[in-house]
Amino acid sequence: MSRHDLTNTEWNAIRNSLPKERSGKPGRPWADHRKTINGIMWLLNVGAPWRDIPECYGKWQTIYKRFRSQSGFWHHLWSKLLQTLRRNKMIDPSIWCVDGSIVRAHHSAVGGSSQTSRCAVKNGLGRSRGGYSSKLHIARDGQGIPLGIRVTAGQINEPTEFIDLMDSIPLKLQRKANRSEYLAGDKAYVARYIFEWLESKSIGNVIPNRKNENKNPNFCRERYRQRNVVERLIGRLKHFRRIATRYDKTVESYLSMIKIAFLRITIKAIK
């Protein structure tokens, strides 16, 4: 057993949501779900090419096809887990935090998006100060549970993606019970439309003002200190080498890898 394999607790948390394996039906039977997912977990942690997945997990082609054909399934699984946490009141409603971080793109990721700049931006690839890169826009609650994710080209600023980031949260934010009391972000999120959006949702603004602007009367330094939880989440995400460096050509595949990492982080946070 590899140290990257699913523990029994992690496996029990997702096993009932997986497709049922064929039994007594015509056609080729499913490869073992747990062994296949462990192969994906190995790749997520090690960051190696698909062809280098150890044979103990099965054929790498089978693992790759399962990962690609079920790209929407990982989002569904993560969304279902968040809905369960909300019903059990395990998501912290006191404060949510947002932040962005640059991720370098490997040259293998460039091949699928280098034809035109428009195609590259569509796949979340672009040029920033760090070179060819993507940017992760992340929201999480005060306990460290990831809530939302957006992947854009590296040169895209955080404020322009704020509303789309909040829309990416699977919880229905139209209901007040599903929203946080406060939202914390750094100075990059100083924008009038962000303040108006927060006010329309009755969410407190914990965003510091810039030096050349009037002081935010709602700013609370004690609450702002809790914003470090989102920075810690970014640090934990980059422990997964397949996320710390982007190898995937399409934004769908890269997002699927991130949401698999979210599943593991969330399960460990609540057990």
C-alpha positions in Angstrom: 0.0 0.0 0.0 1.4 3.4 -1.0 1.3 6.3 1.4 -0.7 8.2 -1.2 -3.6 5.6 -1.3 -7.0 6.3 0.1 -7.4 5.5 3.8 -10.4 3.5 4.9 -12.0 6.7 6.2 -11.6 8.5 2.9 -12.8 5.5 0.9 -15.9 5.1 3.0 -16.7 8.8 2.5 -17.0 8.4 -1.3 -17.6 4.8 -2.1 -21.5 5.1 -2.0 -21.3 7.9 -4.6 -19.3 5.9 -7.2 -21.0 4.1 -10.1 -22.0 0.6 -9.3 -19.7 -2.0 -10.7 -21.2 -4.4 -13.3 -22.0 -7.9 -12.1 -23.5 -10.6 -14.3 -24.0 -8.2 -17.2 -22.6 -8.4 -20.7 -19.6 -6.3 -21.6 -16.2 -5.8 -20.0 -16.4 -5.4 -16.2 -15.3 -2.2 -14.4 -11.8 -2.0 -13.2 -11.7 -1.9 -9.4 -12.8 1.6 -8.3 -10.6 1.9 -5.3 -7.5 0.7 -7.2 -8.2 3.1 -10.0 -8.7 6.1 -7.8 -5.5 5.2 -5.9 -3.7 5.4 -9.2 -5.1 8.9 -9.7 -4.1 9.8 -6.2 -0.5 8.6 -6.8 -0.3 10.7 -9.9 -1.8 13.7 -8.1 0.9 13.5 -5.4 3.9 12.6 -7.4 3.2 14.7 -10.6 4.6 12.0 -12.9 3.3 11.4 -16.5 0.3 9.1 -16.9 2.5 6.4 -18.4 4.6 6.1 -15.2 1.7 5.1 -13.0 2.8 1.8 -11.3 1.3 -1.4 -12.7 -0.1 -2.3 -9.2 -2.9 0.2 -9.9 -3.8 -1.3 -13.3 -3.2 -0.2 -16.8 -2.4 3.5 -17.1 -4.7 3.8 -20.1 -7.6 2.6 -18.1 -6.9 5.0 -15.3 -6.5 7.9 -17.7 -9.7 7.1 -19.6 -11.6 6.8 -16.3 -10.3 10.2 -15.2 -11.1 11.9 -18.5 -14.5 10.3 -19.0 -15.7 11.3 -15.5 -14.4 14.8 -15.3 -17.8 16.1 -14.3 -18.1 13.4 -11.7 -15.4 14.8 -9.5 -17.2 18.1 -9.3 -20.4 16.3 -8.5 -18.7 14.3 -5.8 -17.2 17.4 -4.2 -20.5 19.3 -4.5 -22.3 16.5 -2.8 -19.8 16.4 0.0 -20.2 20.2 0.6 -24.0 19.8 0.6 -23.7 17.1 3.3 -21.5 19.3 5.4 -23.9 22.2 5.1 -26.8 20.1 6.2 -24.8 18.9 9.2 -23.8 22.5 10.0 -20.1 21.7 9.6 -19.3 24.7 7.3 -18.3 27.8 9.3 -20.8 30.6 8.6 -18.9 33.3 10.5 -16.3 34.2 7.9 -15.2 33.1 4.4 -11.9 34.1 2.8 -10.8 34.5 -0.8 -7.3 34.7 -2.4 -5.4 34.0 -5.7 -2.1 32.3 -6.4 0.0 31.8 -9.5 0.9 28.3 -10.7 3.6 27.7 -13.3 2.6 25.8 -16.4 4.9 23.0 -17.7 5.7 23.0 -21.4 3.5 19.9 -21.8 0.5 22.0 -20.8 1.3 24.6 -23.4 0.9 22.3 -26.4 -2.9 22.2 -26.2 -3.3 26.0 -26.1 -0.4 27.6 -28.0 -2.2 28.0 -31.3 -3.9 31.3 -30.4 -3.9 33.5 -27.3 -7.7 33.3 -27.2 -7.5 29.5 -27.0 -4.8 29.7 -24.3 -6.9 32.1 -22.1 -9.9 29.8 -22.6 -7.9 27.0 -21.1 -6.6 29.1 -18.3 -3.1 29.7 -19.6 -1.3 33.0 -20.1 1.8 35.1 -19.3 2.4 36.8 -16.0 5.5 38.0 -14.2 6.3 34.3 -13.4 6.2 33.3 -17.1 3.7 31.0 -18.7 1.2 30.3 -15.9 -2.3 29.8 -14.6 -3.9 31.6 -11.6 -6.0 29.8 -9.0 -8.8 31.8 -7.4 -10.0 30.1 -4.2 -12.7 30.6 -1.6 -12.8 28.7 1.7 -14.6 28.9 5.1 -13.0 29.8 8.4 -12.3 26.1 9.3 -10.2 25.4 6.2 -12.9 23.7 4.0 -12.5 24.7 0.3 -15.7 26.1 -1.1 -15.0 27.5 -4.6 -12.3 27.5 -7.3 -11.7 29.3 -10.6 -8.7 28.7 -12.9 -7.7 31.6 -15.2 -4.7 32.7 -17.2 -1.9 34.0 -15.0 -2.3 37.6 -16.0 -6.0 37.8 -14.9 -6.5 40.0 -11.8 -8.4 38.6 -8.7 -11.2 41.2 -8.6 -12.3 40.5 -12.2 -13.0 36.8 -11.2 -14.6 37.5 -7.8 -18.2 37.1 -8.7 -17.5 34.1 -10.9 -15.6 32.6 -8.0 -18.6 33.0 -5.7 -20.8 31.5 -8.3 -18.6 28.5 -8.4 -19.5 27.6 -4.8 -22.0 24.7 -5.0 -24.1 26.0 -2.1 -27.1 28.1 -3.1 -26.0 31.6 -2.0 -29.5 33.0 -2.7 -30.4 31.6 0.7 -29.1 33.6 3.6 -28.5 30.4 5.6 -25.9 29.3 3.0 -23.9 32.6 3.1 -21.3 33.7 5.5 -21.6 36.7 7.8 -18.3 38.2 6.7 -15.9 37.8 3.8 -12.2 38.6 4.0 -9.8 39.4 1.2 -6.6 41.4 0.7 -6.2 44.8 -1.0 -6.4 43.2 -4.4 -10.2 42.9 -3.9 -10.8 46.6 -3.4 -13.4 47.3 -6.0 -16.7 49.1 -5.9 -18.7 46.3 -7.6 -17.3 43.8 -5.1 -18.5 46.0 -2.2 -21.9 46.4 -3.9 -22.2 42.6 -4.4 -21.3 41.9 -0.7 -23.8 44.6 0.4 -26.6 43.1 -1.8 -26.0 39.7 -0.1 -25.8 41.2 3.4 -22.2 40.0 3.9 -19.8 42.1 6.0 -16.8 43.5 4.2 -13.4 42.6 5.7 -11.2 44.1 3.0 -8.5 46.6 3.9 -8.4 49.9 2.1 -5.5 51.1 0.0 -3.3 53.9 1.3 -4.8 56.5 -1.1 -8.4 55.7 -0.2 -10.7 56.4 2.7 -10.7 53.9 5.6 -13.2 51.1 5.4 -15.5 51.7 8.5 -16.5 48.0 8.5 -12.9 46.7 8.5 -12.0 44.6 11.6 -8.3 43.7 12.0 -9.2 40.7 14.3 -11.4 39.2 11.6 -8.9 40.0 8.9 -6.3 37.9 10.7 -8.4 34.8 10.0 -7.7 35.3 6.3 -4.5 33.2 6.6 -6.7 30.1 6.4 -7.0 30.5 2.6 -3.2 31.0 2.3 -2.7 27.8 4.2 -5.1 26.0 1.8 -3.1 27.2 -1.1 0.0 25.9 0.6 -1.6 22.5 1.1 -2.8 22.4 -2.5 0.8 23.0 -3.7 1.9 19.9 -1.8 0.2 18.0 -4.6 2.8 18.2 -7.4 0.3 17.7 -10.1 -1.3 21.0 -8.9 1.9 22.9 -7.9 3.0 22.7 -11.6 0.3 22.5 -14.2 0.8 19.6 -16.7 -2.8 19.4 -18.0 -3.5 21.0 -21.4 -7.2 21.6 -20.8 -8.7 23.6 -17.9 -11.3 20.8 -17.3 -8.6 18.2 -16.5 -6.7 20.6 -14.3 -9.9 21.6 -12.4 -10.7 17.9 -11.9 -7.3 17.3 -10.3 -7.9 20.3 -8.0 -11.3 19.0 -7.0 -9.9 15.5 -6.2 -7.4 17.3 -4.0 -10.3 19.3 -2.4 -12.0 16.0 -1.6 -9.0 14.7 0.2 -8.4 17.9 2.1 -12.1 18.2 3.1 -12.4 14.6 4.3 -9.2 15.0 6.4 -10.5 18.3 7.8 -13.8 16.8 9.1 -12.8 13.4 10.3 
